């Protein structure tokens, strides 16, 4: 296990705050899920990962969303998504029978663009990579072309246009 980087935690919280602003700006109904360890059911401890949001899509239902702070890898044109997270989210999706999406942004795009991708597409289009030189963790490298880009003023419905 590795030590939790307080700066990474702060960036994550700030990114979730920007995502909430985007949801509120579009009048999207959501539940923000408390991530404090004492609020975790025991089943989540090692087996499942909890999403950051439940979002209500009218006439469709609920989707789970994990918000991530990530910059595009400029050399390869992709995002790195932790393989352990993918495995735990896959179990969660099967357990609750709700789709899981990732919404990624950062200061590089001034949080004005969100890169959306459903969990199955990460598995289908991501390239398994092993041992990041930084984190020493396995990850999927997902080319940017597989994400739906949604600008701050765009509708959430764009995520369903090409999937």
C-alpha positions in Angstrom: 0.0 0.0 0.0 1.2 3.5 -0.7 0.8 6.7 1.3 -2.0 9.0 0.3 -0.8 12.2 -1.3 -2.7 15.2 0.3 -2.2 17.3 -2.9 -3.8 14.5 -4.9 -6.7 14.3 -2.5 -7.2 18.1 -2.7 -7.1 18.0 -6.6 -9.7 15.3 -6.5 -12.0 17.2 -4.2 -11.5 20.4 -6.3 -12.4 18.5 -9.5 -15.5 17.0 -7.9 -16.5 20.6 -6.9 -16.1 21.7 -10.5 -18.1 18.8 -11.7 -20.9 19.7 -9.2 -20.9 23.2 -10.7 -21.3 21.8 -14.1 -24.2 19.6 -13.0 -25.9 22.5 -11.2 -25.4 24.7 -14.2 -27.4 22.2 -16.3 -30.0 21.5 -13.6 -29.0 17.8 -13.5 -30.3 15.8 -10.6 -27.6 14.0 -8.6 -26.5 12.6 -5.4 -22.9 13.3 -4.2 -21.5 10.3 -2.4 -19.5 10.9 0.8 -16.2 9.2 0.4 -15.1 9.2 4.1 -13.9 5.8 5.2 -16.3 5.5 8.1 -19.3 5.8 5.6 -18.1 2.7 3.6 -20.1 -0.5 4.0 -17.8 -3.4 4.7 -18.4 -4.8 1.2 -16.7 -1.7 -0.3 -13.5 -2.0 1.7 -11.4 -4.1 -0.6 -13.8 -5.5 -3.2 -15.8 -2.6 -4.7 -15.0 1.0 -5.4 -17.6 3.7 -4.7 -18.4 6.3 -7.4 -18.5 10.0 -6.6 -22.0 10.7 -8.0 -25.3 9.1 -8.9 -26.8 11.1 -11.7 -30.4 10.8 -12.8 -30.9 10.8 -16.6 -34.6 11.5 -17.3 -36.3 8.6 -19.1 -33.2 6.4 -18.7 -32.5 6.2 -15.0 -29.4 6.4 -12.8 -25.8 6.2 -13.8 -22.8 6.1 -11.5 -20.0 8.6 -12.2 -16.4 8.6 -11.0 -14.9 12.0 -11.4 -11.2 12.1 -12.1 -8.5 14.7 -12.2 -6.2 13.8 -15.1 -4.2 15.4 -17.7 -3.9 14.1 -21.2 -0.6 12.2 -21.8 0.7 14.6 -24.5 3.2 12.0 -25.9 0.6 9.3 -26.5 -2.7 11.3 -26.6 -4.4 9.2 -23.9 -5.6 9.1 -20.3 -4.2 6.5 -17.9 -6.9 4.8 -15.8 -5.9 2.6 -12.9 -6.5 -1.1 -13.6 -7.3 -1.9 -10.0 -10.0 0.8 -10.0 -11.4 -0.7 -13.3 -11.6 -4.2 -11.7 -13.3 -2.9 -8.6 -15.8 -0.7 -10.6 -16.6 -3.7 -12.8 -17.6 -5.6 -9.7 -19.7 -2.7 -8.5 -21.4 -2.4 -11.9 -22.4 -6.1 -11.9 -23.5 -5.9 -8.2 -25.8 -2.9 -8.6 -26.7 -3.3 -12.2 -26.1 0.4 -12.9 -23.8 1.8 -15.6 -20.6 3.4 -14.5 -19.0 6.3 -16.3 -15.8 8.2 -15.8 -15.8 12.0 -16.2 -12.2 13.4 -16.5 -11.0 17.0 -16.5 -8.2 19.2 -15.1 -6.8 22.7 -15.1 -5.2 22.0 -18.5 -8.6 22.5 -20.0 -9.7 25.0 -17.2 -12.4 22.4 -16.2 -14.4 23.7 -19.2 -14.3 20.3 -20.9 -15.2 16.9 -19.5 -14.0 13.8 -21.1 -16.6 11.0 -20.6 -16.3 7.3 -21.1 -18.4 4.3 -19.9 -16.6 1.6 -18.0 -17.1 -1.1 -20.7 -15.4 1.1 -23.3 -12.3 1.5 -21.1 -12.1 -2.3 -21.2 -12.8 -2.6 -24.9 -10.6 0.3 -26.2 -8.0 0.8 -23.4 -4.6 -0.7 -23.9 -3.5 -2.6 -20.8 -0.2 -1.1 -19.6 1.9 -2.3 -16.7 3.7 -0.5 -14.0 3.5 3.3 -14.4 7.0 4.6 -13.7 5.4 7.1 -11.3 2.9 5.1 -9.3 4.2 1.6 -10.0 0.5 0.6 -10.7 -1.0 -1.2 -13.7 -3.3 1.0 -15.8 -5.3 1.2 -19.1 -4.1 3.7 -21.6 -7.3 5.0 -23.3 -6.8 7.1 -26.4 -8.6 10.4 -26.3 -10.6 9.6 -29.5 -12.7 7.1 -27.4 -14.0 9.8 -25.0 -17.0 12.0 -25.6 -15.9 15.6 -25.0 -18.5 17.8 -23.3 -17.8 21.5 -23.0 -19.2 23.5 -20.1 -22.2 24.7 -22.1 -23.0 21.3 -23.7 -25.8 19.0 -22.7 -25.2 15.7 -20.9 -27.2 13.9 -23.6 -24.1 14.1 -25.8 -22.6 11.2 -24.0 -25.2 8.9 -25.5 -24.8 10.1 -29.1 -21.8 8.0 -30.1 -22.0 5.1 -27.6 
